[in-house]
Amino acid sequence: CGHSLTERGKTNKVVLATGTGQDGNFSDAALACAMPGTAAAIYMGIKQADEIRAGLLSRGMPGDTVVTVAANVSKPSQRIVETPLNALPDTLQAQGITGNAVIMLRWNLSQRAQSCIAAE
């Protein structure tokens, strides 16, 4: 279950960001990936999944964008879960993922026209 960070014609930028700020609240740094052509890895974001989903959707990211959550990486309990952005918080809850995970997503360049058309 491996994905390239960038892919010609699909993504041309990688963002690594935290979902939780120093004060323990949501950090909008996680929304730096909210543009077509960007792949992102958001760490410390599990508790902020509702805010991350809402922020990305409000910036036009399609709700069916596939999100990969890698939990407990390099441990015997490692799990990889894929879910649509729309279902991210519900999937995390259903899977019992509460921390120590990275949220990864890609907003393809080809989705630019879809998001612009939807905004008009």
N, CA, C and O atoms as CSV, one atom per row, in Angstrom:
chain,resi,resn,atom,element,x,y,z
A,1,CYS,N,N,0.852,-1.181,0.000
A,1,CYS,CA,C,0.000,0.000,0.000
A,1,CYS,C,C,0.896,1.242,0.000
A,1,CYS,O,O,0.947,1.983,0.982
A,2,GLY,N,N,1.590,1.455,-1.099
A,2,GLY,CA,C,2.462,2.622,-1.165
A,2,GLY,C,C,2.006,3.590,-2.231
A,2,GLY,O,O,1.475,3.187,-3.266
A,3,HIS,N,N,2.215,4.882,-1.973
A,3,HIS,CA,C,1.860,5.920,-2.925
A,3,HIS,C,C,3.041,6.861,-3.057
A,3,HIS,O,O,3.741,7.132,-2.081
A,4,SER,N,N,3.258,7.351,-4.243
A,4,SER,CA,C,4.273,8.361,-4.480
A,4,SER,C,C,3.805,9.677,-3.872
A,4,SER,O,O,2.608,9.964,-3.869
A,5,LEU,N,N,4.727,10.475,-3.361
A,5,LEU,CA,C,4.342,11.774,-2.812
A,5,LEU,C,C,3.873,12.721,-3.903
A,5,LEU,O,O,2.924,13.482,-3.710
A,6,THR,N,N,4.538,12.674,-5.046
A,6,THR,CA,C,4.099,13.482,-6.180
A,6,THR,C,C,3.975,12.576,-7.397
A,6,THR,O,O,4.591,11.513,-7.465
A,7,GLU,N,N,3.173,13.016,-8.348
A,7,GLU,CA,C,2.979,12.242,-9.567
A,7,GLU,C,C,2.745,13.218,-10.712
A,7,GLU,O,O,1.863,14.074,-10.639
A,8,ARG,N,N,3.545,13.083,-11.776
A,8,ARG,CA,C,3.423,14.000,-12.918
A,8,ARG,C,C,1.985,14.104,-13.392
A,8,ARG,O,O,1.308,13.098,-13.605
A,9,GLY,N,N,1.539,15.324,-13.551
A,9,GLY,CA,C,0.202,15.569,-14.043
A,9,GLY,C,C,-0.892,15.474,-12.989
A,9,GLY,O,O,-2.050,15.788,-13.266
A,10,LYS,N,N,-0.532,15.043,-11.778
A,10,LYS,CA,C,-1.530,14.913,-10.717
A,10,LYS,C,C,-1.193,15.784,-9.509
A,10,LYS,O,O,-2.015,16.594,-9.077
A,11,THR,N,N,0.003,15.621,-8.966
A,11,THR,CA,C,0.428,16.438,-7.828
A,11,THR,C,C,1.841,16.935,-8.073
A,11,THR,O,O,2.680,16.210,-8.607
A,12,ASN,N,N,2.098,18.173,-7.681
A,12,ASN,CA,C,3.428,18.752,-7.888
A,12,ASN,C,C,3.964,19.445,-6.647
A,12,ASN,O,O,4.960,20.165,-6.716
A,13,LYS,N,N,3.308,19.231,-5.509
A,13,LYS,CA,C,3.736,19.853,-4.260
A,13,LYS,C,C,3.406,18.918,-3.109
A,13,LYS,O,O,2.400,18.209,-3.142
A,14,VAL,N,N,4.268,18.921,-2.076
A,14,VAL,CA,C,4.046,18.121,-0.878
A,14,VAL,C,C,4.039,19.056,0.321
A,14,VAL,O,O,4.919,19.907,0.453
A,15,VAL,N,N,3.050,18.903,1.195
A,15,VAL,CA,C,2.946,19.698,2.416
A,15,VAL,C,C,2.974,18.750,3.609
A,15,VAL,O,O,2.231,17.770,3.654
A,16,LEU,N,N,3.839,19.053,4.573
A,16,LEU,CA,C,3.856,18.344,5.851
A,16,LEU,C,C,3.395,19.364,6.884
A,16,LEU,O,O,3.993,20.432,7.011
A,17,ALA,N,N,2.343,19.044,7.617
A,17,ALA,CA,C,1.778,20.019,8.545
A,17,ALA,C,C,1.234,19.331,9.790
A,17,ALA,O,O,0.944,18.135,9.786
A,18,THR,N,N,1.105,20.112,10.845
A,18,THR,CA,C,0.494,19.618,12.070
A,18,THR,C,C,-0.979,19.996,12.090
A,18,THR,O,O,-1.363,21.046,11.575
A,19,GLY,N,N,-1.791,19.153,12.677
A,19,GLY,CA,C,-3.204,19.451,12.815
A,19,GLY,C,C,-3.533,20.068,14.166
A,19,GLY,O,O,-4.634,20.577,14.374
A,20,THR,N,N,-2.565,20.018,15.088
A,20,THR,CA,C,-2.774,20.530,16.437
A,20,THR,C,C,-1.674,21.527,16.770
A,20,THR,O,O,-0.486,21.221,16.663
A,21,GLY,N,N,-2.084,22.716,17.174
A,21,GLY,CA,C,-1.126,23.757,17.529
A,21,GLY,C,C,-0.569,23.585,18.930
A,21,GLY,O,O,-0.941,22.658,19.649
A,22,GLN,N,N,0.320,24.480,19.310
A,22,GLN,CA,C,0.981,24.428,20.606
A,22,GLN,C,C,-0.020,24.453,21.763
A,22,GLN,O,O,0.216,23.852,22.811
A,23,ASP,N,N,-1.139,25.154,21.565
A,23,ASP,CA,C,-2.147,25.261,22.618
A,23,ASP,C,C,-3.068,24.041,22.690
A,23,ASP,O,O,-3.966,23.994,23.531
A,24,GLY,N,N,-2.851,23.055,21.814
A,24,GLY,CA,C,-3.664,21.851,21.806
A,24,GLY,C,C,-4.923,21.953,20.969
A,24,GLY,O,O,-5.684,20.990,20.864
A,25,ASN,N,N,-5.148,23.117,20.372
A,25,ASN,CA,C,-6.321,23.327,19.529
A,25,ASN,C,C,-5.961,23.147,18.055
A,25,ASN,O,O,-4.791,22.990,17.706
A,26,PHE,N,N,-6.971,23.172,17.204
A,26,PHE,CA,C,-6.797,23.025,15.767
A,26,PHE,C,C,-5.797,24.048,15.228
A,26,PHE,O,O,-5.831,25.223,15.594
A,27,SER,N,N,-4.908,23.579,14.354
A,27,SER,CA,C,-3.938,24.446,13.683
A,27,SER,C,C,-4.296,24.502,12.204
A,27,SER,O,O,-4.320,23.474,11.527
A,28,ASP,N,N,-4.574,25.699,11.707
A,28,ASP,CA,C,-4.953,25.784,10.297
A,28,ASP,C,C,-3.774,25.563,9.360
A,28,ASP,O,O,-3.935,25.652,8.142
A,29,ALA,N,N,-2.594,25.278,9.900
A,29,ALA,CA,C,-1.461,24.886,9.058
A,29,ALA,C,C,-1.816,23.633,8.262
A,29,ALA,O,O,-1.292,23.407,7.171
A,30,ALA,N,N,-2.705,22.831,8.818
A,30,ALA,CA,C,-3.123,21.607,8.144
A,30,ALA,C,C,-3.881,21.900,6.859
A,30,ALA,O,O,-4.023,21.021,6.010
A,31,LEU,N,N,-4.367,23.121,6.707
A,31,LEU,CA,C,-5.140,23.466,5.518
A,31,LEU,C,C,-4.275,24.031,4.404
A,31,LEU,O,O,-4.793,24.413,3.355
A,32,ALA,N,N,-2.967,24.090,4.614
A,32,ALA,CA,C,-2.060,24.576,3.575
A,32,ALA,C,C,-2.129,23.692,2.335
A,32,ALA,O,O,-1.707,24.099,1.253
A,33,CYS,N,N,-2.654,22.499,2.492
A,33,CYS,CA,C,-2.751,21.569,1.368
A,33,CYS,C,C,-4.022,21.780,0.567
A,33,CYS,O,O,-4.296,21.022,-0.362
A,34,ALA,N,N,-4.789,22.779,0.903
A,34,ALA,CA,C,-6.104,22.946,0.284
A,34,ALA,C,C,-6.030,23.639,-1.062
A,34,ALA,O,O,-6.564,24.732,-1.250
A,35,MET,N,N,-5.357,22.981,-1.997
A,35,MET,CA,C,-5.324,23.466,-3.372
A,35,MET,C,C,-4.989,22.306,-4.298
A,35,MET,O,O,-4.224,21.413,-3.933
A,36,PRO,N,N,-5.555,22.321,-5.482
A,36,PRO,CA,C,-5.270,21.237,-6.426
A,36,PRO,C,C,-3.773,21.116,-6.705
A,36,PRO,O,O,-3.049,22.110,-6.760
A,37,GLY,N,N,-3.338,19.887,-6.876
A,37,GLY,CA,C,-1.937,19.617,-7.188
A,37,GLY,C,C,-1.077,19.372,-5.966
A,37,GLY,O,O,0.149,19.323,-6.068
A,38,THR,N,N,-1.710,19.217,-4.802
A,38,THR,CA,C,-0.959,19.087,-3.557
A,38,THR,C,C,-1.215,17.745,-2.880
A,38,THR,O,O,-2.351,17.280,-2.786
A,39,ALA,N,N,-0.134,17.140,-2.414
A,39,ALA,CA,C,-0.213,15.971,-1.545
A,39,ALA,C,C,0.141,16.460,-0.148
A,39,ALA,O,O,0.986,17.342,0.007
A,40,ALA,N,N,-0.498,15.894,0.866
A,40,ALA,CA,C,-0.245,16.358,2.230
A,40,ALA,C,C,-0.160,15.199,3.196
A,40,ALA,O,O,-0.814,14.169,3.028
A,41,ALA,N,N,0.661,15.392,4.211
A,41,ALA,CA,C,0.734,14.495,5.355
A,41,ALA,C,C,0.499,15.373,6.582
A,41,ALA,O,O,1.287,16.271,6.880
A,42,ILE,N,N,-0.581,15.103,7.276
A,42,ILE,CA,C,-0.951,15.888,8.447
A,42,ILE,C,C,-0.748,15.011,9.677
A,42,ILE,O,O,-1.412,13.987,9.843
A,43,TYR,N,N,0.178,15.428,10.534
A,43,TYR,CA,C,0.437,14.668,11.743
A,43,TYR,C,C,-0.207,15.402,12.922
A,43,TYR,O,O,-0.501,16.594,12.829
A,44,MET,N,N,-0.419,14.701,14.010
A,44,MET,CA,C,-1.110,15.237,15.193
A,44,MET,C,C,-2.460,15.851,14.797
A,44,MET,O,O,-2.822,16.928,15.270
A,45,GLY,N,N,-3.192,15.160,13.933
A,45,GLY,CA,C,-4.454,15.701,13.455
A,45,GLY,C,C,-5.678,14.848,13.752
A,45,GLY,O,O,-6.792,15.229,13.392
A,46,ILE,N,N,-5.499,13.721,14.390
A,46,ILE,CA,C,-6.622,12.809,14.603
A,46,ILE,C,C,-7.721,13.468,15.436
A,46,ILE,O,O,-8.900,13.362,15.097
A,47,LYS,N,N,-7.351,14.141,16.509
A,47,LYS,CA,C,-8.350,14.798,17.359
A,47,LYS,C,C,-8.995,15.995,16.661
A,47,LYS,O,O,-10.041,16.482,17.090
A,48,GLN,N,N,-8.368,16.459,15.592
A,48,GLN,CA,C,-8.866,17.621,14.854
A,48,GLN,C,C,-9.532,17.213,13.541
A,48,GLN,O,O,-9.732,18.057,12.666
A,49,ALA,N,N,-9.875,15.947,13.392
A,49,ALA,CA,C,-10.396,15.439,12.116
A,49,ALA,C,C,-11.640,16.192,11.642
A,49,ALA,O,O,-11.778,16.451,10.446
A,50,ASP,N,N,-12.544,16.547,12.550
A,50,ASP,CA,C,-13.741,17.306,12.146
A,50,ASP,C,C,-13.362,18.644,11.529
A,50,ASP,O,O,-13.888,19.021,10.481
A,51,GLU,N,N,-12.439,19.368,12.187
A,51,GLU,CA,C,-12.021,20.678,11.698
A,51,GLU,C,C,-11.236,20.579,10.395
A,51,GLU,O,O,-11.380,21.419,9.506
A,52,ILE,N,N,-10.403,19.543,10.291
A,52,ILE,CA,C,-9.639,19.338,9.060
A,52,ILE,C,C,-10.599,19.065,7.902
A,52,ILE,O,O,-10.491,19.683,6.843
A,53,ARG,N,N,-11.531,18.143,8.105
A,53,ARG,CA,C,-12.508,17.839,7.055
A,53,ARG,C,C,-13.281,19.093,6.652
A,53,ARG,O,O,-13.379,19.405,5.465
A,54,ALA,N,N,-13.825,19.807,7.619
A,54,ALA,CA,C,-14.623,21.008,7.327
A,54,ALA,C,C,-13.801,22.056,6.594
A,54,ALA,O,O,-14.291,22.674,5.649
A,55,GLY,N,N,-12.564,22.264,7.015
A,55,GLY,CA,C,-11.708,23.257,6.372
A,55,GLY,C,C,-11.370,22.905,4.936
A,55,GLY,O,O,-11.385,23.766,4.057
A,56,LEU,N,N,-11.065,21.636,4.701
A,56,LEU,CA,C,-10.733,21.204,3.343
A,56,LEU,C,C,-11.956,21.274,2.431
A,56,LEU,O,O,-11.853,21.717,1.287
A,57,LEU,N,N,-13.104,20.842,2.930
A,57,LEU,CA,C,-14.328,20.913,2.128
A,57,LEU,C,C,-14.698,22.366,1.824
A,57,LEU,O,O,-15.147,22.668,0.718
A,58,SER,N,N,-14.515,23.261,2.783
A,58,SER,CA,C,-14.866,24.668,2.554
A,58,SER,C,C,-13.943,25.329,1.540
A,58,SER,O,O,-14.294,26.353,0.954
A,59,ARG,N,N,-12.776,24.754,1.332
A,59,ARG,CA,C,-11.833,25.279,0.339
A,59,ARG,C,C,-12.014,24.604,-1.016
A,59,ARG,O,O,-11.266,24.878,-1.955
A,60,GLY,N,N,-13.007,23.724,-1.117
A,60,GLY,CA,C,-13.331,23.119,-2.400
A,60,GLY,C,C,-12.791,21.734,-2.654
A,60,GLY,O,O,-12.990,21.193,-3.741
A,61,MET,N,N,-12.108,21.133,-1.681
A,61,MET,CA,C,-11.617,19.776,-1.896
A,61,MET,C,C,-12.834,18.841,-2.015
A,61,MET,O,O,-13.725,18.879,-1.166
A,62,PRO,N,N,-12.874,18.019,-3.047
A,62,PRO,CA,C,-14.008,17.109,-3.217
A,62,PRO,C,C,-14.157,16.153,-2.032
A,62,PRO,O,O,-13.168,15.623,-1.527
A,63,GLY,N,N,-15.378,15.943,-1.601
A,63,GLY,CA,C,-15.651,15.071,-0.465
A,63,GLY,C,C,-15.294,13.622,-0.709
A,63,GLY,O,O,-15.123,12.856,0.240
A,64,ASP,N,N,-15.177,13.230,-1.988
A,64,ASP,CA,C,-14.816,11.843,-2.293
A,64,ASP,C,C,-13.306,11.645,-2.424
A,64,ASP,O,O,-12.851,10.568,-2.809
A,65,THR,N,N,-12.525,12.686,-2.104
A,65,THR,CA,C,-11.065,12.553,-2.110
A,65,THR,C,C,-10.670,11.444,-1.134
A,65,THR,O,O,-11.114,11.432,0.014
A,66,VAL,N,N,-9.845,10.525,-1.590
A,66,VAL,CA,C,-9.418,9.416,-0.735
A,66,VAL,C,C,-8.367,9.910,0.261
A,66,VAL,O,O,-7.375,10.539,-0.109
A,67,VAL,N,N,-8.617,9.606,1.521
A,67,VAL,CA,C,-7.707,9.941,2.611
A,67,VAL,C,C,-7.153,8.630,3.154
A,67,VAL,O,O,-7.901,7.688,3.415
A,68,THR,N,N,-5.838,8.580,3.320
A,68,THR,CA,C,-5.195,7.410,3.906
A,68,THR,C,C,-4.728,7.775,5.305
A,68,THR,O,O,-4.063,8.793,5.497
A,69,VAL,N,N,-5.072,6.953,6.273
A,69,VAL,CA,C,-4.640,7.172,7.654
A,69,VAL,C,C,-3.704,6.026,8.015
A,69,VAL,O,O,-4.082,4.856,7.954
A,70,ALA,N,N,-2.478,6.381,8.391
A,70,ALA,CA,C,-1.495,5.396,8.815
A,70,ALA,C,C,-1.338,5.517,10.332
A,70,ALA,O,O,-0.815,6.513,10.831
A,71,ALA,N,N,-1.792,4.506,11.049
A,71,ALA,CA,C,-1.777,4.521,12.512
A,71,ALA,C,C,-0.726,3.558,13.047
A,71,ALA,O,O,-0.539,2.460,12.522
A,72,ASN,N,N,-0.046,3.991,14.103
A,72,ASN,CA,C,0.957,3.161,14.784
A,72,ASN,C,C,2.003,2.611,13.828
A,72,ASN,O,O,2.376,1.441,13.903
A,73,VAL,N,N,2.470,3.467,12.929
A,73,VAL,CA,C,3.440,3.061,11.913
A,73,VAL,C,C,4.695,2.483,12.565
A,73,VAL,O,O,5.206,3.027,13.544
A,74,SER,N,N,5.170,1.405,12.023
A,74,SER,CA,C,6.361,0.654,12.426
A,74,SER,C,C,6.188,-0.086,13.749
A,74,SER,O,O,7.171,-0.529,14.343
A,75,LYS,N,N,4.967,-0.221,14.208
A,75,LYS,CA,C,4.679,-0.993,15.417
A,75,LYS,C,C,3.912,-2.246,15.010
A,75,LYS,O,O,3.324,-2.278,13.929
A,76,PRO,N,N,3.904,-3.268,15.842
A,76,PRO,CA,C,3.137,-4.477,15.513
A,76,PRO,C,C,1.646,-4.186,15.280
A,76,PRO,O,O,0.975,-4.929,14.564
A,77,SER,N,N,1.135,-3.116,15.878
A,77,SER,CA,C,-0.282,-2.777,15.738
A,77,SER,C,C,-0.560,-1.819,14.573
A,77,SER,O,O,-1.635,-1.224,14.494
A,78,GLN,N,N,0.420,-1.677,13.668
A,78,GLN,CA,C,0.269,-0.763,12.522
A,78,GLN,C,C,-0.983,-1.088,11.729
A,78,GLN,O,O,-1.307,-2.250,11.486
A,79,ARG,N,N,-1.695,-0.002,11.321
A,79,ARG,CA,C,-2.875,-0.158,10.474
A,79,ARG,C,C,-2.890,0.946,9.433
A,79,ARG,O,O,-2.498,2.079,9.712
A,80,ILE,N,N,-3.341,0.615,8.238
A,80,ILE,CA,C,-3.538,1.570,7.155
A,80,ILE,C,C,-5.022,1.527,6.804
A,80,ILE,O,O,-5.562,0.469,6.483
A,81,VAL,N,N,-5.677,2.687,6.869
A,81,VAL,CA,C,-7.112,2.775,6.605
A,81,VAL,C,C,-7.339,3.824,5.529
A,81,VAL,O,O,-6.761,4.909,5.596
A,82,GLU,N,N,-8.163,3.523,4.547
A,82,GLU,CA,C,-8.530,4.501,3.520
A,82,GLU,C,C,-10.009,4.821,3.645
A,82,GLU,O,O,-10.831,3.942,3.907
A,83,THR,N,N,-10.338,6.105,3.452
A,83,THR,CA,C,-11.712,6.568,3.588
A,83,THR,C,C,-11.905,7.827,2.755
A,83,THR,O,O,-10.941,8.558,2.530
A,84,PRO,N,N,-13.115,8.102,2.293
A,84,PRO,CA,C,-13.348,9.392,1.637
A,84,PRO,C,C,-13.256,10.520,2.670
A,84,PRO,O,O,-13.562,10.320,3.845
A,85,LEU,N,N,-12.838,11.689,2.227
A,85,LEU,CA,C,-12.734,12.843,3.116
A,85,LEU,C,C,-14.030,13.068,3.887
A,85,LEU,O,O,-13.994,13.338,5.088
A,86,ASN,N,N,-15.166,12.961,3.216
A,86,ASN,CA,C,-16.470,13.159,3.875
A,86,ASN,C,C,-16.642,12.298,5.119
A,86,ASN,O,O,-17.285,12.718,6.080
A,87,ALA,N,N,-16.078,11.111,5.108
A,87,ALA,CA,C,-16.287,10.140,6.189
A,87,ALA,C,C,-15.125,10.071,7.176
A,87,ALA,O,O,-15.119,9.204,8.049
A,88,LEU,N,N,-14.151,10.955,7.060
A,88,LEU,CA,C,-12.938,10.844,7.875
A,88,LEU,C,C,-13.212,10.715,9.372
A,88,LEU,O,O,-12.784,9.723,9.962
A,89,PRO,N,N,-13.892,11.650,10.016
A,89,PRO,CA,C,-14.084,11.513,11.466
A,89,PRO,C,C,-14.845,10.249,11.863
A,89,PRO,O,O,-14.505,9.597,12.850
A,90,ASP,N,N,-15.871,9.909,11.093
A,90,ASP,CA,C,-16.659,8.709,11.402
A,90,ASP,C,C,-15.821,7.441,11.254
A,90,ASP,O,O,-15.930,6.519,12.062
A,91,THR,N,N,-14.986,7.403,10.219
A,91,THR,CA,C,-14.125,6.239,10.000
A,91,THR,C,C,-13.109,6.099,11.127
A,91,THR,O,O,-12.869,4.993,11.612
A,92,LEU,N,N,-12.512,7.211,11.544
A,92,LEU,CA,C,-11.545,7.160,12.648
A,92,LEU,C,C,-12.204,6.614,13.901
A,92,LEU,O,O,-11.631,5.776,14.598
A,93,GLN,N,N,-13.405,7.086,14.186
A,93,GLN,CA,C,-14.122,6.613,15.373
A,93,GLN,C,C,-14.457,5.122,15.241
A,93,GLN,O,O,-14.247,4.351,16.177
A,94,ALA,N,N,-14.974,4.724,14.087
A,94,ALA,CA,C,-15.351,3.321,13.876
A,94,ALA,C,C,-14.148,2.387,13.968
A,94,ALA,O,O,-14.269,1.252,14.430
A,95,GLN,N,N,-12.983,2.873,13.524
A,95,GLN,CA,C,-11.771,2.056,13.544
A,95,GLN,C,C,-11.020,2.148,14.875
A,95,GLN,O,O,-10.034,1.439,15.081
A,96,GLY,N,N,-11.481,3.017,15.777
A,96,GLY,CA,C,-10.826,3.165,17.078
A,96,GLY,C,C,-9.475,3.849,17.001
A,96,GLY,O,O,-8.624,3.635,17.864
A,97,ILE,N,N,-9.264,4.667,15.983
A,97,ILE,CA,C,-7.993,5.387,15.835
A,97,ILE,C,C,-8.113,6.705,16.590
A,97,ILE,O,O,-8.912,7.569,16.230
A,98,THR,N,N,-7.314,6.847,17.633
A,98,THR,CA,C,-7.422,8.024,18.500
A,98,THR,C,C,-6.153,8.861,18.556
A,98,THR,O,O,-6.185,9.975,19.078
A,99,GLY,N,N,-5.072,8.376,18.051
A,99,GLY,CA,C,-3.822,9.136,18.091
A,99,GLY,C,C,-2.725,8.370,17.397
A,99,GLY,O,O,-2.951,7.284,16.864
A,100,ASN,N,N,-1.523,8.944,17.404
A,100,ASN,CA,C,-0.350,8.313,16.814
A,100,ASN,C,C,-0.628,7.849,15.386
A,100,ASN,O,O,-0.437,6.683,15.041
A,101,ALA,N,N,-1.085,8.799,14.565
A,101,ALA,CA,C,-1.402,8.477,13.175
A,101,ALA,C,C,-1.127,9.684,12.296
A,101,ALA,O,O,-1.077,10.820,12.767
A,102,VAL,N,N,-0.950,9.416,11.014
A,102,VAL,CA,C,-0.735,10.464,10.020
A,102,VAL,C,C,-1.877,10.391,9.021
A,102,VAL,O,O,-2.230,9.315,8.539
A,103,ILE,N,N,-2.453,11.554,8.713
A,103,ILE,CA,C,-3.515,11.663,7.721
A,103,ILE,C,C,-2.864,12.091,6.415
A,103,ILE,O,O,-2.225,13.142,6.358
A,104,MET,N,N,-3.017,11.294,5.367
A,104,MET,CA,C,-2.398,11.611,4.081
A,104,MET,C,C,-3.463,11.747,3.011
A,104,MET,O,O,-4.409,10.960,2.962
A,105,LEU,N,N,-3.308,12.742,2.159
A,105,LEU,CA,C,-4.276,12.947,1.087
A,105,LEU,C,C,-3.619,13.605,-0.106
A,105,LEU,O,O,-2.551,14.207,0.004
A,106,ARG,N,N,-4.279,13.478,-1.253
A,106,ARG,CA,C,-3.823,14.083,-2.504
A,106,ARG,C,C,-5.003,14.747,-3.188
A,106,ARG,O,O,-6.055,14.138,-3.384
A,107,TRP,N,N,-4.807,16.010,-3.548
A,107,TRP,CA,C,-5.826,16.742,-4.317
A,107,TRP,C,C,-5.245,16.909,-5.709
A,107,TRP,O,O,-4.382,17.758,-5.931
A,108,ASN,N,N,-5.716,16.098,-6.647
A,108,ASN,CA,C,-5.156,16.064,-7.993
A,108,ASN,C,C,-5.407,17.352,-8.767
A,108,ASN,O,O,-6.427,18.019,-8.589
A,109,LEU,N,N,-4.449,17.684,-9.633
A,109,LEU,CA,C,-4.592,18.851,-10.506
A,109,LEU,C,C,-5.856,18.772,-11.352
A,109,LEU,O,O,-6.489,19.795,-11.614
A,110,SER,N,N,-6.226,17.580,-11.777
A,110,SER,CA,C,-7.402,17.416,-12.635
A,110,SER,C,C,-8.682,17.817,-11.919
A,110,SER,O,O,-9.698,18.064,-12.569
A,111,GLN,N,N,-8.654,17.885,-10.609
A,111,GLN,CA,C,-9.841,18.267,-9.849
A,111,GLN,C,C,-10.009,19.782,-9.787
A,111,GLN,O,O,-11.000,20.274,-9.247
A,112,ARG,N,N,-9.050,20.523,-10.336
A,112,ARG,CA,C,-9.121,21.980,-10.336
A,112,ARG,C,C,-10.395,22.461,-11.030
A,112,ARG,O,O,-11.124,23.287,-10.481
A,113,ALA,N,N,-10.668,21.952,-12.227
A,113,ALA,CA,C,-11.834,22.381,-12.984
A,113,ALA,C,C,-13.118,22.016,-12.239
A,113,ALA,O,O,-14.067,22.799,-12.220
A,114,GLN,N,N,-13.150,20.837,-11.631
A,114,GLN,CA,C,-14.341,20.431,-10.884
A,114,GLN,C,C,-14.607,21.375,-9.729
A,114,GLN,O,O,-15.751,21.761,-9.492
A,115,SER,N,N,-13.550,21.756,-9.001
A,115,SER,CA,C,-13.770,22.632,-7.851
A,115,SER,C,C,-14.138,24.020,-8.294
A,115,SER,O,O,-14.928,24.682,-7.621
A,116,CYS,N,N,-13.590,24.498,-9.419
A,116,CYS,CA,C,-13.939,25.825,-9.917
A,116,CYS,C,C,-15.359,25.846,-10.445
A,116,CYS,O,O,-16.082,26.819,-10.230
A,117,ILE,N,N,-15.770,24.799,-11.129
A,117,ILE,CA,C,-17.137,24.733,-11.662
A,117,ILE,C,C,-18.128,24.684,-10.508
A,117,ILE,O,O,-19.173,25.333,-10.558
A,118,ALA,N,N,-17.805,23.915,-9.465
A,118,ALA,CA,C,-18.706,23.793,-8.332
A,118,ALA,C,C,-18.853,25.117,-7.592
A,118,ALA,O,O,-19.901,25.381,-7.002
A,119,ALA,N,N,-17.817,25.954,-7.617
A,119,ALA,CA,C,-17.848,27.218,-6.895
A,119,ALA,C,C,-18.628,28.282,-7.656
A,119,ALA,O,O,-19.048,29.275,-7.062
A,120,GLU,N,N,-18.830,28.096,-8.958
A,120,GLU,CA,C,-19.508,29.129,-9.746
A,120,GLU,C,C,-21.005,29.073,-9.623
A,120,GLU,O,O,-21.706,29.882,-10.231
